[in-house]
Amino acid sequence: MHQGQGTPAPPTTASHARRIARRTRDSCAAALANTLCSLLLGLLLIAAVVVFVIWLGLRPHRPRFNMASFSVAGGLDPDYSPAGASLSFNVTDRNPNRHIGIYYDAMHASVHFYDALVASGPAFADGWYQPNRTTTSITGLLDFLGPVTTDASWPSFSAAVRAGRLPLRLQLTTAIRFRVANAFHSGRQKMHVSCNLFVGANGHLLPDSVGVACDRYI
């Protein structure tokens, strides 16, 4: 006959107490870790919201440009080339930012009749700084380069002058940097401004082009 094995002895009171204590410590550690994780996630969320709000307040907005005036000295004649005549323009430049100033490099201006270049030259020979929420007048004086009567664009140019509605495009090219809250400067960015306008035979800007908004690209 085989002798049966005896049943294991019940755990002692001391070992049972140690197991309970160990489970209690593990539960407390897990609860503490969960609480710390929740607090950390909450702080990170609050910090992200604060950073987002600050970014919205300090995010640079591009300046706004509007056509104020444009004129050709002596007017335009559909039978004669304007080459050599002088033209003047005035474009308003608005910095809409509340806490951000803008540094401008020297600015170059050009005037186009569709794809034909008809005038070119400096608008501002030197750079300048524009404080926040201010408006600057960008004025320039250029000489017409053409078109001359032998150019391919002359028939269309002459016809538009004769009709009293000459379409031109004024382009301004510069580079800008943003100054944020007197703390730091952004990198230099190339900026192009394009103003579509119409001029009458008298050489002046037509009423529907006064104040027209210009496109700008950075």
PyRosetta script that sets phi, psi and omega in degrees:
from pyrosetta import init, pose_from_sequence

init()
pose = pose_from_sequence("MHQGQGTPAPPTTASHARRIARRTRDSCAAALANTLCSLLLGLLLIAAVVVFVIWLGLRPHRPRFNMASFSVAGGLDPDYSPAGASLSFNVTDRNPNRHIGIYYDAMHASVHFYDALVASGPAFADGWYQPNRTTTSITGLLDFLGPVTTDASWPSFSAAVRAGRLPLRLQLTTAIRFRVANAFHSGRQKMHVSCNLFVGANGHLLPDSVGVACDRYI")
pose.set_psi(1, 143.4)
pose.set_omega(1, 178.8)
pose.set_phi(2, -91.2)
pose.set_psi(2, 138.5)
pose.set_omega(2, -179.6)
pose.set_phi(3, -81.8)
pose.set_psi(3, 123.5)
pose.set_omega(3, -178.8)
pose.set_phi(4, -67.4)
pose.set_psi(4, 147.7)
pose.set_omega(4, 178.5)
pose.set_phi(5, -78.2)
pose.set_psi(5, 143.4)
pose.set_omega(5, 179.2)
pose.set_phi(6, -76.7)
pose.set_psi(6, 152.6)
pose.set_omega(6, 177.6)
pose.set_phi(7, -69.9)
pose.set_psi(7, 144.0)
pose.set_omega(7, -178.9)
pose.set_phi(8, -63.6)
pose.set_psi(8, 150.6)
pose.set_omega(8, -179.1)
pose.set_phi(9, -72.0)
pose.set_psi(9, 140.5)
pose.set_omega(9, 178.8)
pose.set_phi(10, -61.9)
pose.set_psi(10, 148.7)
pose.set_omega(10, -179.3)
pose.set_phi(11, -61.5)
pose.set_psi(11, 147.2)
pose.set_omega(11, 179.5)
pose.set_phi(12, -74.1)
pose.set_psi(12, 162.4)
pose.set_omega(12, 179.8)
pose.set_phi(13, -64.0)
pose.set_psi(13, -35.1)
pose.set_omega(13, -178.2)
pose.set_phi(14, -67.4)
pose.set_psi(14, -45.3)
pose.set_omega(14, -179.4)
pose.set_phi(15, -66.9)
pose.set_psi(15, -36.8)
pose.set_omega(15, 177.6)
pose.set_phi(16, -63.3)
pose.set_psi(16, -40.0)
pose.set_omega(16, 179.3)
pose.set_phi(17, -66.4)
pose.set_psi(17, -37.5)
pose.set_omega(17, 179.3)
pose.set_phi(18, -65.3)
pose.set_psi(18, -40.2)
pose.set_omega(18, 178.7)
pose.set_phi(19, -63.8)
pose.set_psi(19, -41.3)
pose.set_omega(19, 178.4)
pose.set_phi(20, -63.1)
pose.set_psi(20, -42.1)
pose.set_omega(20, -179.8)
pose.set_phi(21, -64.5)
pose.set_psi(21, -40.4)
pose.set_omega(21, 179.7)
pose.set_phi(22, -65.0)
pose.set_psi(22, -42.7)
pose.set_omega(22, 177.7)
pose.set_phi(23, -62.6)
pose.set_psi(23, -38.9)
pose.set_omega(23, 179.9)
pose.set_phi(24, -64.1)
pose.set_psi(24, -43.8)
pose.set_omega(24, 178.6)
pose.set_phi(25, -62.9)
pose.set_psi(25, -42.3)
pose.set_omega(25, 179.6)
pose.set_phi(26, -63.0)
pose.set_psi(26, -41.1)
pose.set_omega(26, 179.8)
pose.set_phi(27, -65.2)
pose.set_psi(27, -42.0)
pose.set_omega(27, 179.1)
pose.set_phi(28, -65.0)
pose.set_psi(28, -41.3)
pose.set_omega(28, 179.3)
pose.set_phi(29, -63.9)
pose.set_psi(29, -41.6)
pose.set_omega(29, 179.1)
pose.set_phi(30, -65.1)
pose.set_psi(30, -41.9)
pose.set_omega(30, 179.0)
pose.set_phi(31, -63.9)
pose.set_psi(31, -41.3)
pose.set_omega(31, 179.0)
pose.set_phi(32, -64.9)
pose.set_psi(32, -41.5)
pose.set_omega(32, 178.8)
pose.set_phi(33, -63.7)
pose.set_psi(33, -42.3)
pose.set_omega(33, 178.5)
pose.set_phi(34, -63.4)
pose.set_psi(34, -40.9)
pose.set_omega(34, 179.3)
pose.set_phi(35, -63.9)
pose.set_psi(35, -44.5)
pose.set_omega(35, 179.1)
pose.set_phi(36, -63.7)
pose.set_psi(36, -40.8)
pose.set_omega(36, 178.2)
pose.set_phi(37, -63.0)
pose.set_psi(37, -42.0)
pose.set_omega(37, 179.2)
pose.set_phi(38, -63.7)
pose.set_psi(38, -43.2)
pose.set_omega(38, 178.4)
pose.set_phi(39, -63.3)
pose.set_psi(39, -42.5)
pose.set_omega(39, -179.6)
pose.set_phi(40, -63.8)
pose.set_psi(40, -44.1)
pose.set_omega(40, 178.5)
pose.set_phi(41, -63.8)
pose.set_psi(41, -39.0)
pose.set_omega(41, 177.8)
pose.set_phi(42, -63.3)
pose.set_psi(42, -43.2)
pose.set_omega(42, 178.3)
pose.set_phi(43, -64.3)
pose.set_psi(43, -40.4)
pose.set_omega(43, 178.2)
pose.set_phi(44, -63.6)
pose.set_psi(44, -39.5)
pose.set_omega(44, 178.8)
pose.set_phi(45, -64.7)
pose.set_psi(45, -44.3)
pose.set_omega(45, 178.9)
pose.set_phi(46, -62.9)
pose.set_psi(46, -43.1)
pose.set_omega(46, 179.2)
pose.set_phi(47, -62.2)
pose.set_psi(47, -39.9)
pose.set_omega(47, 179.5)
pose.set_phi(48, -64.3)
pose.set_psi(48, -40.8)
pose.set_omega(48, 178.6)
pose.set_phi(49, -64.4)
pose.set_psi(49, -43.3)
pose.set_omega(49, 179.6)
pose.set_phi(50, -62.3)
pose.set_psi(50, -45.2)
pose.set_omega(50, 179.2)
pose.set_phi(51, -62.3)
pose.set_psi(51, -40.0)
pose.set_omega(51, 180.0)
pose.set_phi(52, -64.6)
pose.set_psi(52, -42.4)
pose.set_omega(52, 179.0)
pose.set_phi(53, -64.3)
pose.set_psi(53, -43.1)
pose.set_omega(53, 178.2)
pose.set_phi(54, -63.0)
pose.set_psi(54, -40.7)
pose.set_omega(54, 179.4)
pose.set_phi(55, -62.8)
pose.set_psi(55, -40.6)
pose.set_omega(55, 178.0)
pose.set_phi(56, -63.0)
pose.set_psi(56, -38.2)
pose.set_omega(56, -178.6)
pose.set_phi(57, -73.7)
pose.set_psi(57, -30.9)
pose.set_omega(57, -175.8)
pose.set_phi(58, -106.1)
pose.set_psi(58, 1.7)
pose.set_omega(58, -179.1)
pose.set_phi(59, -65.7)
pose.set_psi(59, 123.7)
pose.set_omega(59, -177.1)
pose.set_phi(60, -66.4)
pose.set_psi(60, 135.9)
pose.set_omega(60, 173.0)
pose.set_phi(61, -106.2)
pose.set_psi(61, 142.1)
pose.set_omega(61, -179.6)
pose.set_phi(62, -66.5)
pose.set_psi(62, 146.4)
pose.set_omega(62, 176.3)
pose.set_phi(63, -65.0)
pose.set_psi(63, 156.3)
pose.set_omega(63, -179.9)
pose.set_phi(64, -109.6)
pose.set_psi(64, 136.5)
pose.set_omega(64, -177.3)
pose.set_phi(65, -121.6)
pose.set_psi(65, 139.5)
pose.set_omega(65, 177.7)
pose.set_phi(66, -136.8)
pose.set_psi(66, 144.5)
pose.set_omega(66, -180.0)
pose.set_phi(67, -78.1)
pose.set_psi(67, 119.0)
pose.set_omega(67, -179.0)
pose.set_phi(68, -97.8)
pose.set_psi(68, -46.3)
pose.set_omega(68, -179.4)
pose.set_phi(69, -157.8)
pose.set_psi(69, 157.7)
pose.set_omega(69, 177.9)
pose.set_phi(70, -159.6)
pose.set_psi(70, 131.2)
pose.set_omega(70, -179.7)
pose.set_phi(71, -150.5)
pose.set_psi(71, 150.0)
pose.set_omega(71, 176.9)
pose.set_phi(72, -112.6)
pose.set_psi(72, 123.0)
pose.set_omega(72, -177.9)
pose.set_phi(73, -62.4)
pose.set_psi(73, 127.2)
pose.set_omega(73, 178.4)
pose.set_phi(74, 83.8)
pose.set_psi(74, -3.1)
pose.set_omega(74, 179.4)
pose.set_phi(75, 77.4)
pose.set_psi(75, -172.4)
pose.set_omega(75, -177.2)
pose.set_phi(76, -121.9)
pose.set_psi(76, 143.4)
pose.set_omega(76, 179.7)
pose.set_phi(77, -122.0)
pose.set_psi(77, 124.2)
pose.set_omega(77, -177.5)
pose.set_phi(78, -66.0)
pose.set_psi(78, -13.0)
pose.set_omega(78, -178.3)
pose.set_phi(79, -101.3)
pose.set_psi(79, -4.8)
pose.set_omega(79, -176.8)
pose.set_phi(80, -133.4)
pose.set_psi(80, 143.4)
pose.set_omega(80, 178.4)
pose.set_phi(81, -68.4)
pose.set_psi(81, 142.8)
pose.set_omega(81, 177.2)
pose.set_phi(82, -82.2)
pose.set_psi(82, 2.1)
pose.set_omega(82, -176.5)
pose.set_phi(83, -53.9)
pose.set_psi(83, 128.8)
pose.set_omega(83, -179.1)
pose.set_phi(84, 96.9)
pose.set_psi(84, -20.1)
pose.set_omega(84, 177.7)
pose.set_phi(85, -73.5)
pose.set_psi(85, 151.5)
pose.set_omega(85, 180.0)
pose.set_phi(86, -98.4)
pose.set_psi(86, 147.9)
pose.set_omega(86, 176.0)
pose.set_phi(87, -129.6)
pose.set_psi(87, 149.7)
pose.set_omega(87, 177.6)
pose.set_phi(88, -128.0)
pose.set_psi(88, 151.7)
pose.set_omega(88, 179.4)
pose.set_phi(89, -143.7)
pose.set_psi(89, 159.2)
pose.set_omega(89, 176.9)
pose.set_phi(90, -142.3)
pose.set_psi(90, 120.0)
pose.set_omega(90, 178.9)
pose.set_phi(91, -120.9)
pose.set_psi(91, 129.3)
pose.set_omega(91, 177.0)
pose.set_phi(92, -86.1)
pose.set_psi(92, 139.5)
pose.set_omega(92, -176.8)
pose.set_phi(93, -123.0)
pose.set_psi(93, 112.7)
pose.set_omega(93, -176.9)
pose.set_phi(94, -107.5)
pose.set_psi(94, 125.2)
pose.set_omega(94, 172.3)
pose.set_phi(95, -93.3)
pose.set_psi(95, 107.5)
pose.set_omega(95, -174.6)
pose.set_phi(96, -85.8)
pose.set_psi(96, -3.6)
pose.set_omega(96, -174.1)
pose.set_phi(97, -73.3)
pose.set_psi(97, 143.7)
pose.set_omega(97, -178.7)
pose.set_phi(98, -80.6)
pose.set_psi(98, -35.7)
pose.set_omega(98, -174.6)
pose.set_phi(99, -127.6)
pose.set_psi(99, 14.3)
pose.set_omega(99, -172.3)
pose.set_phi(100, -125.6)
pose.set_psi(100, 125.1)
pose.set_omega(100, 173.2)
pose.set_phi(101, -95.2)
pose.set_psi(101, 167.0)
pose.set_omega(101, -176.3)
pose.set_phi(102, -130.8)
pose.set_psi(102, 127.9)
pose.set_omega(102, 171.9)
pose.set_phi(103, -95.3)
pose.set_psi(103, 132.9)
pose.set_omega(103, 178.0)
pose.set_phi(104, -113.5)
pose.set_psi(104, 139.9)
pose.set_omega(104, 167.9)
pose.set_phi(105, -81.4)
pose.set_psi(105, 178.2)
pose.set_omega(105, 174.6)
pose.set_phi(106, -55.4)
pose.set_psi(106, 145.5)
pose.set_omega(106, -174.3)
pose.set_phi(107, -114.9)
pose.set_psi(107, 136.8)
pose.set_omega(107, 178.4)
pose.set_phi(108, -111.0)
pose.set_psi(108, 142.5)
pose.set_omega(108, -179.3)
pose.set_phi(109, -120.8)
pose.set_psi(109, 146.9)
pose.set_omega(109, 174.1)
pose.set_phi(110, -146.8)
pose.set_psi(110, 150.0)
pose.set_omega(110, 179.8)
pose.set_phi(111, -122.1)
pose.set_psi(111, 134.8)
pose.set_omega(111, -175.8)
pose.set_phi(112, -126.7)
pose.set_psi(112, 142.4)
pose.set_omega(112, 167.4)
pose.set_phi(113, -105.7)
pose.set_psi(113, 100.6)
pose.set_omega(113, -167.8)
pose.set_phi(114, 54.4)
pose.set_psi(114, -118.5)
pose.set_omega(114, -178.1)
pose.set_phi(115, -93.0)
pose.set_psi(115, -3.0)
pose.set_omega(115, -177.2)
pose.set_phi(116, -89.2)
pose.set_psi(116, 128.2)
pose.set_omega(116, 176.0)
pose.set_phi(117, -77.8)
pose.set_psi(117, 124.6)
pose.set_omega(117, -178.2)
pose.set_phi(118, -115.9)
pose.set_psi(118, -13.6)
pose.set_omega(118, 177.4)
pose.set_phi(119, -161.1)
pose.set_psi(119, 150.3)
pose.set_omega(119, -178.3)
pose.set_phi(120, -160.4)
pose.set_psi(120, 146.8)
pose.set_omega(120, 178.3)
pose.set_phi(121, 165.4)
pose.set_psi(121, 178.3)
pose.set_omega(121, -179.4)
pose.set_phi(122, -75.3)
pose.set_psi(122, 140.8)
pose.set_omega(122, 171.6)
pose.set_phi(123, -95.0)
pose.set_psi(123, -49.9)
pose.set_omega(123, 172.2)
pose.set_phi(124, -127.5)
pose.set_psi(124, 120.3)
pose.set_omega(124, -178.9)
pose.set_phi(125, -73.9)
pose.set_psi(125, -27.3)
pose.set_omega(125, -178.9)
pose.set_phi(126, -116.9)
pose.set_psi(126, 159.5)
pose.set_omega(126, 175.6)
pose.set_phi(127, -76.6)
pose.set_psi(127, 169.2)
pose.set_omega(127, 178.2)
pose.set_phi(128, -154.8)
pose.set_psi(128, 167.3)
pose.set_omega(128, 179.4)
pose.set_phi(129, -114.6)
pose.set_psi(129, 134.6)
pose.set_omega(129, 178.9)
pose.set_phi(130, -114.8)
pose.set_psi(130, 114.1)
pose.set_omega(130, 179.1)
pose.set_phi(131, -64.9)
pose.set_psi(131, 168.3)
pose.set_omega(131, 179.9)
pose.set_phi(132, -65.4)
pose.set_psi(132, 145.4)
pose.set_omega(132, 176.3)
pose.set_phi(133, 52.4)
pose.set_psi(133, 47.5)
pose.set_omega(133, 175.8)
pose.set_phi(134, -130.0)
pose.set_psi(134, 161.3)
pose.set_omega(134, 179.1)
pose.set_phi(135, -120.2)
pose.set_psi(135, 132.3)
pose.set_omega(135, -179.7)
pose.set_phi(136, -118.6)
pose.set_psi(136, 141.0)
pose.set_omega(136, 175.2)
pose.set_phi(137, -94.8)
pose.set_psi(137, 123.5)
pose.set_omega(137, 176.8)
pose.set_phi(138, -101.1)
pose.set_psi(138, 110.1)
pose.set_omega(138, -177.8)
pose.set_phi(139, -114.6)
pose.set_psi(139, 149.7)
pose.set_omega(139, 179.8)
pose.set_phi(140, -150.2)
pose.set_psi(140, 155.6)
pose.set_omega(140, 177.2)
pose.set_phi(141, -131.2)
pose.set_psi(141, 116.9)
pose.set_omega(141, -176.6)
pose.set_phi(142, -124.9)
pose.set_psi(142, 162.9)
pose.set_omega(142, 174.7)
pose.set_phi(143, -109.5)
pose.set_psi(143, 136.8)
pose.set_omega(143, 176.5)
pose.set_phi(144, -64.7)
pose.set_psi(144, 135.1)
pose.set_omega(144, 174.4)
pose.set_phi(145, -97.3)
pose.set_psi(145, -18.0)
pose.set_omega(145, -176.1)
pose.set_phi(146, 169.4)
pose.set_psi(146, -166.3)
pose.set_omega(146, 6.1)
pose.set_phi(147, -79.6)
pose.set_psi(147, 152.4)
pose.set_omega(147, 172.7)
pose.set_phi(148, -91.3)
pose.set_psi(148, 166.4)
pose.set_omega(148, -171.8)
pose.set_phi(149, -65.7)
pose.set_psi(149, -14.4)
pose.set_omega(149, 179.1)
pose.set_phi(150, -94.8)
pose.set_psi(150, -4.2)
pose.set_omega(150, -179.9)
pose.set_phi(151, -74.6)
pose.set_psi(151, 152.7)
pose.set_omega(151, 179.6)
pose.set_phi(152, -64.8)
pose.set_psi(152, -27.3)
pose.set_omega(152, -177.9)
pose.set_phi(153, -84.5)
pose.set_psi(153, -6.8)
pose.set_omega(153, -174.9)
pose.set_phi(154, -62.2)
pose.set_psi(154, -46.3)
pose.set_omega(154, -179.2)
pose.set_phi(155, -55.8)
pose.set_psi(155, -43.2)
pose.set_omega(155, 179.3)
pose.set_phi(156, -67.9)
pose.set_psi(156, -40.1)
pose.set_omega(156, 178.8)
pose.set_phi(157, -62.3)
pose.set_psi(157, -48.0)
pose.set_omega(157, -179.2)
pose.set_phi(158, -62.1)
pose.set_psi(158, -41.4)
pose.set_omega(158, -179.8)
pose.set_phi(159, -64.9)
pose.set_psi(159, -38.7)
pose.set_omega(159, 179.7)
pose.set_phi(160, -67.3)
pose.set_psi(160, -39.5)
pose.set_omega(160, 177.3)
pose.set_phi(161, -65.0)
pose.set_psi(161, -42.0)
pose.set_omega(161, -179.8)
pose.set_phi(162, -63.3)
pose.set_psi(162, -34.3)
pose.set_omega(162, 178.8)
pose.set_phi(163, -78.1)
pose.set_psi(163, -9.8)
pose.set_omega(163, 178.3)
pose.set_phi(164, 78.5)
pose.set_psi(164, 21.5)
pose.set_omega(164, -179.2)
pose.set_phi(165, -149.2)
pose.set_psi(165, 86.1)
pose.set_omega(165, -177.1)
pose.set_phi(166, -93.8)
pose.set_psi(166, 116.7)
pose.set_omega(166, 179.0)
pose.set_phi(167, -82.3)
pose.set_psi(167, 126.6)
pose.set_omega(167, 177.1)
pose.set_phi(168, -131.2)
pose.set_psi(168, 162.4)
pose.set_omega(168, 176.9)
pose.set_phi(169, -132.7)
pose.set_psi(169, 118.9)
pose.set_omega(169, 176.5)
pose.set_phi(170, -94.1)
pose.set_psi(170, 126.8)
pose.set_omega(170, 179.2)
pose.set_phi(171, -118.9)
pose.set_psi(171, 134.0)
pose.set_omega(171, 176.5)
pose.set_phi(172, -118.3)
pose.set_psi(172, 135.3)
pose.set_omega(172, -178.6)
pose.set_phi(173, -128.6)
pose.set_psi(173, 130.7)
pose.set_omega(173, 178.9)
pose.set_phi(174, -157.2)
pose.set_psi(174, -174.6)
pose.set_omega(174, 172.0)
pose.set_phi(175, -130.2)
pose.set_psi(175, 143.0)
pose.set_omega(175, -176.7)
pose.set_phi(176, -127.6)
pose.set_psi(176, 156.5)
pose.set_omega(176, 171.2)
pose.set_phi(177, -134.2)
pose.set_psi(177, 141.2)
pose.set_omega(177, 178.0)
pose.set_phi(178, -95.6)
pose.set_psi(178, 137.1)
pose.set_omega(178, 172.8)
pose.set_phi(179, -107.6)
pose.set_psi(179, 112.5)
pose.set_omega(179, -172.7)
pose.set_phi(180, -97.5)
pose.set_psi(180, 114.0)
pose.set_omega(180, 172.4)
pose.set_phi(181, 49.6)
pose.set_psi(181, 36.9)
pose.set_omega(181, 178.8)
pose.set_phi(182, 58.2)
pose.set_psi(182, 15.4)
pose.set_omega(182, -174.1)
pose.set_phi(183, -103.3)
pose.set_psi(183, -46.3)
pose.set_omega(183, -178.0)
pose.set_phi(184, -152.1)
pose.set_psi(184, 164.5)
pose.set_omega(184, -178.8)
pose.set_phi(185, -112.9)
pose.set_psi(185, 144.5)
pose.set_omega(185, 174.9)
pose.set_phi(186, -79.8)
pose.set_psi(186, 172.5)
pose.set_omega(186, 174.6)
pose.set_phi(187, -72.3)
pose.set_psi(187, 160.2)
pose.set_omega(187, 179.6)
pose.set_phi(188, -72.1)
pose.set_psi(188, 132.9)
pose.set_omega(188, -178.9)
pose.set_phi(189, -125.8)
pose.set_psi(189, 132.8)
pose.set_omega(189, 177.4)
pose.set_phi(190, -72.1)
pose.set_psi(190, 135.5)
pose.set_omega(190, -179.8)
pose.set_phi(191, -130.4)
pose.set_psi(191, 135.8)
pose.set_omega(191, 176.9)
pose.set_phi(192, -119.1)
pose.set_psi(192, 132.5)
pose.set_omega(192, 178.0)
pose.set_phi(193, -117.7)
pose.set_psi(193, 131.3)
pose.set_omega(193, -177.8)
pose.set_phi(194, -126.7)
pose.set_psi(194, 119.9)
pose.set_omega(194, -178.4)
pose.set_phi(195, -116.8)
pose.set_psi(195, 113.7)
pose.set_omega(195, 175.9)
pose.set_phi(196, -88.2)
pose.set_psi(196, 131.4)
pose.set_omega(196, -174.4)
pose.set_phi(197, -147.2)
pose.set_psi(197, 165.0)
pose.set_omega(197, 177.5)
pose.set_phi(198, -126.8)
pose.set_psi(198, 135.7)
pose.set_omega(198, -178.4)
pose.set_phi(199, -119.0)
pose.set_psi(199, 139.6)
pose.set_omega(199, 177.5)
pose.set_phi(200, -83.9)
pose.set_psi(200, 174.4)
pose.set_omega(200, -179.8)
pose.set_phi(201, -64.4)
pose.set_psi(201, -22.7)
pose.set_omega(201, 177.6)
pose.set_phi(202, -77.5)
pose.set_psi(202, -2.5)
pose.set_omega(202, 177.0)
pose.set_phi(203, 89.6)
pose.set_psi(203, 0.1)
pose.set_omega(203, -177.3)
pose.set_phi(204, -101.8)
pose.set_psi(204, 156.5)
pose.set_omega(204, 178.5)
pose.set_phi(205, -63.2)
pose.set_psi(205, 132.5)
pose.set_omega(205, 177.9)
pose.set_phi(206, -71.7)
pose.set_psi(206, 151.4)
pose.set_omega(206, -174.7)
pose.set_phi(207, -55.6)
pose.set_psi(207, -36.1)
pose.set_omega(207, -177.3)
pose.set_phi(208, -74.4)
pose.set_psi(208, -4.1)
pose.set_omega(208, 176.2)
pose.set_phi(209, -103.4)
pose.set_psi(209, -8.8)
pose.set_omega(209, 179.7)
pose.set_phi(210, -72.5)
pose.set_psi(210, 124.0)
pose.set_omega(210, 178.9)
pose.set_phi(211, 82.4)
pose.set_psi(211, 2.8)
pose.set_omega(211, -178.4)
pose.set_phi(212, -63.6)
pose.set_psi(212, 141.0)
pose.set_omega(212, -179.9)
pose.set_phi(213, -75.4)
pose.set_psi(213, 141.8)
pose.set_omega(213, 178.8)
pose.set_phi(214, -98.6)
pose.set_psi(214, 146.6)
pose.set_omega(214, 174.0)
pose.set_phi(215, -78.4)
pose.set_psi(215, 146.7)
pose.set_omega(215, 175.7)
pose.set_phi(216, -138.7)
pose.set_psi(216, 143.3)
pose.set_omega(216, -176.3)
pose.set_phi(217, -130.7)
pose.set_psi(217, 135.0)
pose.set_omega(217, 177.3)
pose.set_phi(218, -121.4)
pose.dump_pdb("model.pdb")
